[in-house]
Amino acid sequence: MSYDFVIIGSGFGGSVSALRLVEKGYRVLLLEKRRRFEAADFPKTNWDLRRWMWAPELGMRGIFKMSFFPHVTVVHGVGYGGGSLVYANTLPVPSKSFFDASSWAHLADWQRELEPHYATAQRMLGATVNPHLTRIDQVFREVASDLGRAEHFRPATVGVYFGERGKTVPDPFFGGDGPERTGCIQCGGCMTGCRHGAKNTLDRNYLYLAERRGLEVRTEAEVVHVEPVEGDAPGANGYRIVTREAASSRQQRAESYLAKQVIFSGGVMGTVDLLLKLKEDPKGLPLLSDRLGDQVRTNSESLIAVISRDQKQDLSEGIAISSIIHTDEHSHIEPCRYGAGSGFFRLFMAPHVAGDSLPSRLLHLVGVLAKHPLKVLRAAAVSDLAKQSIILLYMRTLEGYIRLKRGRSLTTGYREGMTSELGEGPAPTASIPEATDLAERIADKLDGLPSAMVTETLLGIPTTAHILGGCCMGDSAESGVIDRDHRVFGYPGMYVIDGSAISANPGVNPSLTITALAERAMSKIPAAQP
């Protein structure tokens, strides 16, 4: 089977590419290694691990995955629609420092070039200002005022259909071409999968429209090999893509496809992993840049939960992220919530402590346990963690990198995987003084205890939901994996369009930026010839 384009991955980059290419008249196949999900497939709480978490060896085939590296823990989404299935809906535009970052500013006037594509992305993803502020948003407003930055508090811009609460209506976004939608019921379940039709996931906009226009899709089709078709030069005659696809619940079959052009859109955890394998294979893509896996970055974030002992309030009501405070020109903080009953992360939590070394963190932990034993016990024993806690997501634009390479994976425990090593700049850290100060301020107002993942408290390893880079842009193969238009150096007709192509730290939730970059990349491709 032969196609003009084969797209590998269905996240924010792949979905945009799919729609724009079929609109331009190309024959397009999209390959997604995980499965489709309907609203009824999502769990009611994250205790339903079989429906929520992805760990097939344990019988879990959900939308959420945790990947462990020596220097960072990555939480990410899987399934048809990629990270949109589990992300927290937020769609911010980064500050000017992102567009002017030295890592890529020499390649284009990014703020000017991306401006129209951000507008398109906002329209397609249904970006709107959250109209429903909650108790925690009032606390955030108070904290902003306490910091002397009251004007820097605002409701979040999100991809949610609010409409009339619980009312289902015909498509309100695309003139009737899209699926029907239901007004958000403020249940807090955005990150376990929206069961009510309010969240603007990619299978309800870009992918939905692309399939109606002729996109072919194969789900549960994992790409295991890509190679140039034999010819005078690599890629001149297109590429052969080999997949391992589900033939039944217990059997798989191998399939092969031919494509004139290929787009990698599996995100850092998919694209970089696959390309590292293919670079090592003499029959794969050995000419890939040696910069592959470099400049992998997070949003330099810190995740701290505040567990309140006030059982009268319900912090789970609302959308996943409802407001934001810009604490300075480089940093901001957002409240994140899960729906009532979603208390899975209590298994991984310990009191949050600062410190750059294990002895320092242990000393601080002993101090917290000695000073606040009852508060620690109450936090551990809350009946519904989601109702009595809020997760504080602190992010900043300051740079620091790790490098991903082939090695023994901490997630899988065997050699066939990725591992990390330190790159340029400061190492990722779970100890950020400003984040700790903000958590303590919010904890005082909620009568709560700051807590964190045990990997952060004991090991100092930060957790990120925004892993970016690894296939960064450059002006040659010596400085990057792709050029400014996402074309892979050394392989004509090959592109990387996803979070791994992000070449500076946006310092904010990156989904809108990935979408805008994909829109720009697609604008460079001419319409198919009749």
C-alpha positions as CSV (number, residue, x, y, z in Angstrom):
1,M,0.0,0.0,0.0
2,S,1.4,3.4,-1.1
3,Y,0.7,6.9,0.3
4,D,1.8,10.4,-0.3
5,F,2.3,10.8,3.4
6,V,2.5,8.5,6.4
7,I,2.1,10.1,9.8
8,I,3.4,8.3,12.8
9,G,1.5,9.5,15.9
10,S,-1.8,11.2,16.5
11,G,-1.0,14.0,19.0
12,F,-1.0,17.7,18.5
13,G,1.6,17.6,15.7
14,G,0.2,14.5,13.9
15,S,-3.4,15.5,14.0
16,V,-2.8,19.0,12.5
17,S,-0.6,17.4,9.8
18,A,-3.3,14.9,9.0
19,L,-6.1,17.4,8.5
20,R,-4.1,20.0,6.5
21,L,-2.6,17.3,4.2
22,V,-5.9,15.7,3.3
23,E,-7.3,19.2,2.7
24,K,-4.5,19.8,0.3
25,G,-5.4,16.7,-1.7
26,Y,-2.8,14.2,-0.5
27,R,-3.4,10.5,0.2
28,V,-2.5,10.2,3.9
29,L,-2.2,7.3,6.4
30,L,-2.0,7.9,10.1
31,L,-0.4,5.2,12.3
32,E,-1.2,5.3,16.0
33,K,0.4,2.5,18.2
34,R,-2.3,2.7,20.9
35,R,-6.1,2.3,20.7
36,R,-9.2,4.5,20.2
37,F,-11.2,5.5,23.2
38,E,-14.8,6.4,23.5
39,A,-16.2,8.5,26.4
40,A,-17.5,5.3,28.1
41,D,-14.0,3.8,28.0
42,F,-12.5,6.4,30.4
43,P,-12.4,5.6,34.2
44,K,-14.6,7.3,36.7
45,T,-11.5,7.7,39.0
46,N,-7.8,7.0,38.6
47,W,-8.1,4.1,41.0
48,D,-9.5,2.2,38.0
49,L,-6.0,1.4,36.8
50,R,-7.1,-1.0,34.0
51,R,-8.9,1.9,32.3
52,W,-6.6,4.8,33.2
53,M,-3.0,3.6,33.2
54,W,-1.0,2.1,30.3
55,A,1.0,-1.0,31.5
56,P,-0.2,-3.8,29.2
57,E,2.0,-6.4,30.9
58,L,-0.2,-5.8,34.0
59,G,-3.5,-5.8,32.1
60,M,-3.7,-2.0,32.1
61,R,-4.6,-0.4,28.7
62,G,-5.6,3.1,29.6
63,I,-4.5,6.6,28.5
64,F,-1.9,7.6,31.1
65,K,1.7,6.4,31.3
66,M,4.6,7.1,33.7
67,S,8.1,6.7,32.4
68,F,11.1,6.8,34.8
69,F,14.6,8.2,34.0
70,P,17.6,8.9,36.2
71,H,17.0,12.6,36.0
72,V,13.2,13.0,35.5
73,T,9.9,11.2,35.8
74,V,7.7,11.8,32.8
75,V,3.9,11.5,32.8
76,H,2.3,11.4,29.4
77,G,-0.7,10.4,27.4
78,V,-1.2,7.4,25.0
79,G,-4.0,6.6,22.6
80,Y,-5.7,8.0,19.5
81,G,-5.5,11.8,20.2
82,G,-2.2,11.5,22.1
83,G,-1.6,13.8,25.0
84,S,-4.9,15.6,24.4
85,L,-6.7,12.7,26.1
86,V,-5.0,13.4,29.5
87,Y,-3.8,17.0,29.3
88,A,-5.3,19.7,31.5
89,N,-6.9,21.7,28.6
90,T,-4.8,24.8,29.1
91,L,-3.8,26.7,25.9
92,P,-1.5,29.7,26.8
93,V,0.7,31.6,24.4
94,P,4.3,31.8,25.7
95,S,6.0,35.0,26.6
96,K,8.4,36.9,24.3
97,S,11.4,35.2,25.9
98,F,10.4,31.9,24.3
99,F,10.4,33.3,20.7
100,D,13.7,35.2,21.3
101,A,15.6,32.3,22.9
102,S,19.1,32.0,21.6
103,S,18.6,28.3,20.8
104,W,16.5,29.1,17.8
105,A,15.9,32.9,17.4
106,H,18.5,33.0,14.6
107,L,16.4,30.7,12.4
108,A,13.2,32.9,12.1
109,D,11.2,35.7,13.6
110,W,9.2,33.2,15.5
111,Q,6.8,35.6,17.2
112,R,5.8,37.2,13.9
113,E,5.6,34.0,11.9
114,L,3.7,32.0,14.5
115,E,1.1,34.7,15.4
116,P,-1.5,33.7,12.7
117,H,-0.9,30.1,13.4
118,Y,-1.6,30.5,17.1
119,A,-4.9,32.2,16.1
120,T,-5.8,29.2,14.0
121,A,-4.8,26.8,16.7
122,Q,-6.9,28.6,19.3
123,R,-9.9,28.5,17.0
124,M,-9.5,24.8,16.1
125,L,-9.0,23.8,19.8
126,G,-11.9,25.9,21.0
127,A,-9.8,28.1,23.3
128,T,-11.9,30.1,25.7
129,V,-11.4,31.8,29.1
130,N,-12.6,29.7,32.0
131,P,-15.9,31.4,33.2
132,H,-16.2,29.4,36.5
133,L,-13.8,30.3,39.3
134,T,-13.7,28.1,42.4
135,R,-12.5,28.2,46.0
136,I,-8.9,27.5,45.0
137,D,-9.0,30.3,42.4
138,Q,-10.0,32.7,45.1
139,V,-7.0,31.5,47.1
140,F,-4.8,32.1,44.1
141,R,-6.2,35.6,43.8
142,E,-5.4,36.3,47.4
143,V,-1.8,35.0,47.0
144,A,-1.3,37.1,44.0
145,S,-2.4,40.1,46.0
146,D,-0.1,39.2,48.9
147,L,2.8,39.0,46.4
148,G,1.9,42.5,45.1
149,R,1.0,41.0,41.7
150,A,-2.8,41.1,41.8
151,E,-3.0,42.2,38.2
152,H,-1.0,39.0,37.2
153,F,-3.8,36.6,38.3
154,R,-6.2,35.6,35.6
155,P,-8.6,32.7,34.7
156,A,-7.0,30.1,32.5
157,T,-7.6,29.9,28.7
158,V,-8.7,26.4,28.0
159,G,-10.0,24.0,25.4
160,V,-13.4,23.2,26.9
161,Y,-16.9,23.6,25.7
162,F,-18.8,25.2,28.6
163,G,-22.2,25.9,27.0
164,E,-25.1,25.0,29.3
165,R,-24.0,22.7,32.1
166,G,-24.8,19.1,31.1
167,K,-26.7,20.0,27.9
168,T,-25.8,18.3,24.7
169,V,-25.9,20.4,21.5
170,P,-25.0,20.0,17.8
171,D,-21.4,20.9,16.9
172,P,-20.8,24.5,18.1
173,F,-17.3,24.9,16.6
174,F,-17.2,23.9,12.9
175,G,-20.5,24.9,11.5
176,G,-22.0,21.5,12.1
177,D,-19.2,19.4,10.6
178,G,-17.9,18.4,14.1
179,P,-19.4,16.0,16.7
180,E,-22.1,17.1,19.2
181,R,-20.8,18.5,22.4
182,T,-22.0,18.7,26.1
183,G,-21.6,21.6,28.4
184,C,-18.9,21.0,31.1
185,I,-20.3,19.8,34.4
186,Q,-17.2,21.0,36.4
187,C,-16.4,17.4,37.6
188,G,-12.6,17.8,37.6
189,G,-12.1,14.6,35.6
190,C,-10.3,16.2,32.6
191,M,-7.0,14.3,33.3
192,T,-8.6,10.9,33.6
193,G,-10.5,11.4,30.3
194,C,-13.6,13.4,29.8
195,R,-16.6,11.2,30.0
196,H,-19.1,13.9,29.2
197,G,-18.1,15.4,25.8
198,A,-16.9,18.8,27.0
199,K,-13.2,18.5,26.6
200,N,-11.8,19.5,23.2
201,T,-9.6,16.5,22.6
202,L,-8.0,16.0,19.1
203,D,-10.4,13.2,18.2
204,R,-13.2,15.9,18.4
205,N,-11.6,18.5,16.1
206,Y,-8.5,17.9,13.9
207,L,-8.7,14.1,13.7
208,Y,-12.5,14.0,13.4
209,L,-12.5,16.4,10.5
210,A,-9.5,14.7,8.8
211,E,-11.3,11.3,8.8
212,R,-14.4,12.9,7.3
213,R,-12.2,14.3,4.5
214,G,-10.5,11.0,3.7
215,L,-7.7,10.3,6.2
216,E,-6.9,6.6,6.6
217,V,-6.1,5.5,10.2
218,R,-4.6,2.4,11.7
219,T,-4.7,2.2,15.5
220,E,-2.9,-0.3,17.5
221,A,-0.2,-0.2,14.8
222,E,3.3,0.3,16.2
223,V,6.0,1.4,13.8
224,V,9.0,-0.8,14.3
225,H,11.1,0.1,11.3
226,V,11.5,2.9,8.7
227,E,14.0,2.8,5.8
228,P,14.5,4.6,2.5
229,V,13.4,2.8,-0.6
230,E,16.5,1.9,-2.6
231,G,17.5,4.7,-5.0
232,D,20.2,7.1,-6.0
233,A,19.9,9.0,-2.7
234,P,18.3,8.2,0.6
235,G,14.7,9.2,0.5
236,A,14.6,10.1,-3.2
237,N,12.2,7.2,-3.9
238,G,10.3,7.5,-0.6
239,Y,10.3,5.3,2.5
240,R,9.1,1.8,3.6
241,I,7.4,1.8,7.0
242,V,7.0,-1.5,8.9
243,T,4.5,-1.9,11.6
244,R,3.4,-4.5,14.2
245,E,-0.4,-4.4,14.4
246,A,-3.1,-6.0,16.5
247,A,-4.7,-8.8,14.6
248,S,-6.7,-9.9,17.6
249,S,-6.6,-9.3,21.4
250,R,-3.7,-11.8,21.6
251,Q,-2.1,-11.8,18.2
252,Q,-0.1,-9.3,16.1
253,R,0.8,-9.2,12.5
254,A,3.5,-7.3,10.5
255,E,2.4,-4.8,7.9
256,S,4.4,-2.7,5.4
257,Y,3.5,0.6,3.8
258,L,5.2,2.8,1.2
259,A,5.2,6.6,1.5
260,K,6.7,9.4,-0.6
261,Q,7.0,11.4,2.6
262,V,7.0,10.6,6.4
263,I,6.1,12.7,9.4
264,F,7.2,11.6,12.9
265,S,4.7,12.9,15.4
266,G,5.0,10.6,18.4
267,G,6.2,13.2,20.9
268,V,9.5,12.9,22.7
269,M,8.6,9.5,24.2
270,G,7.7,8.1,20.8
271,T,9.6,9.9,18.2
272,V,13.0,10.2,19.9
273,D,12.9,6.6,21.0
274,L,12.1,5.3,17.5
275,L,14.6,7.5,15.8
276,L,17.4,6.5,18.2
277,K,16.7,2.9,17.3
278,L,16.7,3.7,13.6
279,K,19.9,5.7,13.8
280,E,21.7,2.6,15.2
281,D,20.3,0.4,12.4
282,P,22.4,0.4,9.2
283,K,19.3,-0.5,7.3
284,G,17.3,2.2,9.0
285,L,18.2,5.9,9.2
286,P,21.9,6.0,10.1
287,L,22.4,9.5,8.6
288,L,20.3,11.1,11.3
289,S,22.1,14.0,13.0
290,D,24.3,13.2,16.0
291,R,22.3,15.9,17.8
292,L,19.4,13.4,18.1
293,G,18.4,13.2,21.8
294,D,20.1,16.5,22.7
295,Q,18.5,19.5,24.4
296,V,15.6,17.6,25.9
297,R,14.0,20.0,28.4
298,T,11.1,20.2,30.7
299,N,9.3,23.4,31.6
300,S,11.7,23.6,34.6
301,E,8.6,22.7,36.7
302,S,7.8,21.7,40.2
303,L,4.7,19.7,41.2
304,I,3.6,20.1,44.8
305,A,0.3,19.0,46.3
306,V,-1.3,20.8,49.2
307,I,-3.5,18.4,51.2
308,S,-6.0,20.3,53.3
309,R,-7.5,18.9,56.5
310,D,-10.7,20.9,56.0
311,Q,-13.3,18.2,55.0
312,K,-16.1,20.7,54.4
313,Q,-14.6,22.1,51.2
314,D,-14.4,20.2,47.8
315,L,-11.4,21.2,45.9
316,S,-12.2,18.7,43.1
317,E,-15.0,20.8,41.6
318,G,-14.0,22.7,38.5
319,I,-11.9,22.1,35.4
320,A,-8.4,20.6,35.7
321,I,-6.6,23.9,35.6
322,S,-8.8,27.0,36.2
323,S,-6.5,30.0,36.8
324,I,-2.9,31.2,36.8
325,I,-0.6,33.6,38.5
326,H,2.5,35.0,36.7
327,T,4.8,35.3,39.6
328,D,7.5,37.1,37.6
329,E,8.6,37.5,33.9
330,H,10.0,33.9,33.9
331,S,7.6,32.0,36.1
332,H,4.0,31.1,36.8
333,I,1.9,28.8,38.9
334,E,-1.4,27.0,38.2
335,P,-3.7,24.8,40.4
336,C,-4.4,21.3,39.0
337,R,-7.2,19.0,40.2
338,Y,-8.5,15.5,39.7
339,G,-12.2,14.5,40.0
340,A,-13.7,13.3,43.3
341,G,-12.5,9.8,44.2
342,S,-9.2,10.0,42.2
343,G,-6.7,9.4,45.0
344,F,-4.2,7.1,43.2
345,F,-1.2,9.3,43.8
346,R,-1.5,9.0,47.6
347,L,0.5,5.8,47.1
348,F,3.5,7.9,45.9
349,M,3.3,10.9,48.2
350,A,5.4,12.2,51.0
351,P,5.8,15.6,52.7
352,H,7.4,18.1,50.4
353,V,10.9,19.2,51.5
354,A,13.5,21.4,50.0
355,G,17.2,20.5,49.6
356,D,19.7,19.9,46.9
357,S,21.1,16.7,48.3
358,L,19.8,13.5,49.9
359,P,21.1,14.2,53.4
360,S,19.6,17.7,53.2
361,R,16.2,16.4,52.1
362,L,16.2,13.7,54.8
363,L,17.1,16.2,57.5
364,H,14.3,18.4,56.4
365,L,11.9,15.5,56.2
366,V,12.7,14.4,59.8
367,G,12.1,18.0,60.8
368,V,8.7,18.1,59.2
369,L,7.7,14.7,60.8
370,A,8.9,15.9,64.2
371,K,7.3,19.3,64.0
372,H,4.0,18.4,62.4
373,P,3.3,14.7,63.2
374,L,-0.5,15.1,63.4
375,K,-0.7,17.1,60.2
376,V,1.3,14.5,58.4
377,L,-1.0,11.7,59.7
378,R,-4.1,13.7,58.8
379,A,-2.8,14.3,55.3
380,A,-2.1,10.6,54.8
381,A,-5.5,9.6,56.1
382,V,-7.8,12.0,54.2
383,S,-10.9,10.1,53.0
384,D,-10.9,11.6,49.4
385,L,-7.6,13.0,48.3
386,A,-9.0,14.7,45.2
387,K,-11.6,16.6,47.3
388,Q,-9.1,17.7,49.9
389,S,-6.0,18.5,47.8
390,I,-4.8,20.7,45.0
391,I,-1.7,20.1,42.9
392,L,0.4,23.2,42.3
393,L,2.1,23.3,38.9
394,Y,5.0,25.8,38.9
395,M,6.8,26.4,35.6
396,R,9.5,28.8,34.5
397,T,11.3,29.6,31.2
398,L,14.9,29.2,32.5
399,E,16.8,26.6,30.5
400,G,18.5,23.3,31.5
401,Y,18.8,20.1,29.5
402,I,19.1,16.4,29.7
403,R,20.1,14.1,26.9
404,L,18.2,10.9,25.9
405,K,20.1,7.9,24.5
406,R,19.7,4.2,24.1
407,G,20.3,2.3,27.3
408,R,18.7,0.3,30.1
409,S,15.3,1.7,30.8
410,L,14.2,2.3,34.4
411,T,10.6,1.9,33.2
412,T,11.0,-1.5,31.5
413,G,14.1,-2.7,33.3
414,Y,15.8,-4.0,30.2
415,R,18.2,-2.6,27.6
416,E,15.8,-1.9,24.8
417,G,14.8,1.5,25.9
418,M,15.9,5.1,26.6
419,T,17.8,6.5,29.5
420,S,19.0,10.0,30.3
421,E,22.2,11.8,31.1
422,L,22.9,15.4,32.0
423,G,23.2,18.0,29.3
424,E,24.1,21.6,29.2
425,G,23.0,24.1,31.9
426,P,21.6,23.3,35.3
427,A,20.3,19.8,35.9
428,P,16.5,19.4,36.4
429,T,15.7,19.7,40.1
430,A,12.6,19.1,42.3
431,S,13.9,21.8,44.7
432,I,12.8,25.3,43.5
433,P,12.7,27.8,46.4
434,E,10.0,30.0,44.9
435,A,7.8,27.0,44.3
436,T,8.2,25.9,47.9
437,D,7.4,29.4,49.2
438,L,4.2,29.5,47.1
439,A,3.2,26.1,48.3
440,E,3.6,27.1,51.9
441,R,1.6,30.3,51.3
442,I,-1.3,28.3,49.8
443,A,-1.0,25.6,52.4
444,D,-1.5,28.3,55.1
445,K,-4.7,29.5,53.5
446,L,-6.0,25.9,53.1
447,D,-4.9,24.7,56.5
448,G,-2.9,22.1,54.6
449,L,0.4,20.3,54.2
450,P,2.7,20.6,51.1
451,S,3.4,17.1,49.7
452,A,5.2,15.7,46.7
453,M,6.0,12.5,44.8
454,V,8.3,10.3,46.9
455,T,10.8,10.4,44.0
456,E,11.1,14.1,44.5
457,T,11.2,14.1,48.3
458,L,13.8,11.4,48.6
459,L,15.7,11.4,45.3
460,G,15.2,15.0,44.2
461,I,14.1,13.8,40.8
462,P,11.5,16.2,39.3
463,T,8.3,15.1,37.6
464,T,7.2,16.6,34.3
465,A,4.1,16.4,32.1
466,H,5.9,18.6,29.5
467,I,8.9,16.7,28.1
468,L,10.2,18.6,25.0
469,G,13.1,18.6,22.6
470,G,15.4,15.9,21.4
471,C,14.8,16.7,17.7
472,C,15.6,20.4,17.8
473,M,16.0,22.8,15.0
474,G,19.3,24.0,13.6
475,D,20.8,25.4,10.4
476,S,22.6,22.2,9.6
477,A,23.0,18.6,10.9
478,E,25.8,19.8,13.1
479,S,23.5,22.0,15.1
480,G,20.1,20.3,14.9
481,V,18.1,17.3,13.8
482,I,15.6,19.3,11.7
483,D,15.6,22.6,9.9
484,R,13.3,25.6,10.6
485,D,10.6,24.0,8.5
486,H,10.7,20.7,10.4
487,R,12.6,18.8,7.6
488,V,15.0,16.1,8.8
489,F,18.6,16.7,7.7
490,G,19.9,14.0,5.5
491,Y,16.5,12.5,4.5
492,P,14.4,14.5,2.0
493,G,10.6,14.2,2.5
494,M,11.0,13.3,6.2
495,Y,9.7,15.6,9.0
496,V,9.5,15.8,12.8
497,I,6.4,17.7,13.9
498,D,5.6,17.2,17.6
499,G,6.9,18.2,21.1
500,S,10.4,16.9,20.3
501,A,10.8,19.7,17.7
502,I,10.3,22.4,20.4
503,S,13.6,24.2,20.4
504,A,13.3,26.5,23.4
505,N,11.6,26.4,26.8
506,P,8.0,27.9,26.4
507,G,7.7,28.0,30.2
508,V,4.0,27.2,29.8
509,N,1.8,24.2,28.9
510,P,3.1,23.5,25.4
511,S,0.1,22.0,23.5
512,L,-1.0,25.2,21.8
513,T,2.6,25.9,20.7
514,I,3.0,22.4,19.2
515,T,-0.3,23.0,17.4
516,A,0.8,26.4,16.1
517,L,4.2,25.1,14.9
518,A,2.4,22.2,13.1
519,E,0.1,24.6,11.4
520,R,3.1,26.7,10.3
521,A,4.9,23.6,9.0
522,M,1.9,22.5,7.0
523,S,1.5,26.0,5.5
524,K,4.9,25.4,3.8
525,I,3.7,22.3,1.9
526,P,2.1,23.0,-1.4
527,A,-1.2,21.5,-2.5
528,A,-1.1,18.1,-4.2
529,Q,-0.8,18.2,-8.0
530,P,-4.0,16.9,-9.8
